[in-house]
Amino acid sequence: DPITEVLEYELNHKIVIENDTRAMLMGELFMGNHSEKNIVFINIGWGLGSAMVINGQIVRGRYGYAGELGHFYAYDNEVLCHCGKKGCLETEVSGSALHRKLMESLKNGKNSILSEKVNKNENISLTDIIEATNSDDILCIDLVEKLGSELGKHVSNLINLLNPELIIIGGTMAATGDYFFLPLKSSIKKYTLKIVNKNTNIILSKLSKNCGSIGACYIARERFIKQMTV
């Protein structure tokens, strides 16, 4: 990887670059005591991504781009994704989509705990929306529930396709807990084959925002140990 080579030259240290969602998955595998051999990790924060373990092996793909769930074509909409294309799943199912939908709702006269910030022309962050949701803001709860339900439809496709033993939901949006998770589980139950669904466990990540950092430390440790034993 050219970036790795440049960083190693500049820093005079061995460098490993890994996809953020795969690093989160590795954090889960390291700390979560998961014995399953077929796992899908869903990372829903500002964007949307996934990482997979199939038959005990982490899936990277030919050039390391496996798991780009957020860029599945899913909608006939006019929302431009940050990748430059339209119709990506991420344009309707992500923290950025939630933020856009909230701002549209507030602009259309709906009320929220966050209305005062908007009236003062203050910026609203995804963290603000999550905190408002967990403070029982009706508008935010409604939008978060719809987001969870919509994600569930597409996670169902992954379950039907891959028949995993475990689905882990992580990323920033996981902090909304059952407001997000229960509609997601209900949607998955609705759209998956029963024979497949009953053998798939669906959980929220317990590592929260530390998941990626733990994964990165694990990767560094494993590479260091590997070098020491060569």
Residue pairs with C-beta under 8 A, 6 or more apart in sequence:
1 17
3 17
4 15
4 16
4 17
7 15
7 17
8 14
8 15
14 223
14 227
16 219
16 220
16 223
18 26
18 215
18 216
18 219
19 49
19 51
19 64
19 67
20 43
20 49
20 212
21 41
21 43
21 49
21 50
21 51
21 67
22 51
22 58
22 60
22 67
22 215
23 212
23 215
23 216
23 219
24 41
24 43
24 51
24 170
24 171
24 205
24 207
24 211
24 212
24 215
25 39
25 41
25 51
25 52
25 53
25 58
25 168
25 215
26 58
26 215
26 218
26 219
27 207
27 210
27 211
27 212
27 213
27 214
27 215
27 216
27 218
28 34
28 41
28 168
28 170
28 205
28 207
28 211
28 215
29 39
29 53
30 214
30 215
30 218
31 207
31 214
32 168
32 206
32 207
34 166
36 53
36 164
36 165
36 166
36 201
37 53
37 54
37 55
37 56
37 165
38 53
38 54
38 55
38 162
38 163
38 164
38 165
38 166
39 52
39 53
39 164
39 165
39 166
39 167
39 168
40 50
40 51
40 52
40 53
40 155
40 158
40 159
40 162
40 164
40 166
40 167
40 168
41 50
41 51
41 52
41 167
41 168
41 170
41 205
42 48
42 49
42 50
42 69
42 151
42 155
42 167
42 168
42 169
42 170
42 171
43 49
43 50
43 51
43 170
43 171
44 93
44 94
44 95
44 151
44 169
44 170
44 171
44 172
44 173
44 174
45 94
45 95
45 126
45 171
45 172
45 173
46 94
46 95
46 96
46 126
46 172
47 70
47 82
47 90
47 94
47 95
47 96
48 69
48 70
48 89
48 90
48 93
48 94
48 151
49 67
49 68
49 69
49 70
50 67
50 68
50 69
50 158
51 58
51 59
51 66
51 67
52 58
52 59
52 66
52 67
52 162
52 164
53 59
54 162
59 66
59 67
60 66
61 67
69 89
69 154
69 158
70 81
70 88
70 89
70 90
70 93
70 94
71 81
71 83
71 85
71 88
71 89
71 90
72 88
72 89
72 154
73 87
73 88
73 89
74 87
74 88
74 89
74 92
74 93
74 154
75 87
75 88
75 89
75 91
75 92
76 87
77 86
77 87
77 91
77 92
78 86
79 86
79 91
79 92
79 97
79 100
80 86
80 91
81 87
81 88
81 90
81 91
82 90
82 96
89 154
90 96
90 97
91 97
92 150
93 147
93 150
93 151
93 154
95 126
95 129
95 171
95 172
95 173
96 126
97 147
98 126
98 129
98 143
98 144
98 147
98 173
99 124
99 126
99 129
101 143
102 112
102 114
102 124
102 129
102 139
102 140
102 143
103 118
103 124
105 112
105 139
105 143
106 112
106 114
106 115
106 118
106 139
110 139
111 139
112 132
112 137
112 138
112 139
112 140
113 132
113 135
113 137
113 140
114 124
114 128
114 129
114 132
114 137
114 140
117 123
117 124
117 128
118 124
126 172
127 172
129 140
129 144
130 172
130 173
130 175
130 176
132 140
133 140
133 141
133 144
133 176
133 179
134 175
134 176
134 177
134 179
141 179
144 173
144 176
144 179
144 180
145 179
145 180
145 183
146 183
147 173
147 180
148 179
148 180
148 181
148 182
148 183
148 184
148 187
149 183
149 184
149 186
149 187
150 187
151 184
151 187
152 183
152 184
152 185
152 186
152 187
152 188
152 190
152 191
153 187
153 191
155 167
155 184
155 187
155 188
156 187
156 188
156 190
156 191
156 192
157 191
158 164
158 167
159 167
159 188
159 192
159 196
159 197
159 200
160 192
160 193
160 196
163 196
163 199
163 200
164 200
165 199
165 200
165 201
166 200
166 201
166 202
166 203
167 188
167 200
167 201
167 202
167 203
168 203
168 204
168 205
169 180
169 181
169 184
169 202
169 203
169 204
169 205
170 204
170 205
170 207
170 211
171 205
172 209
173 180
174 180
174 181
174 204
174 205
174 208
175 208
175 209
177 204
181 204
184 202
185 202
188 197
188 202
189 197
192 200
205 211
207 214
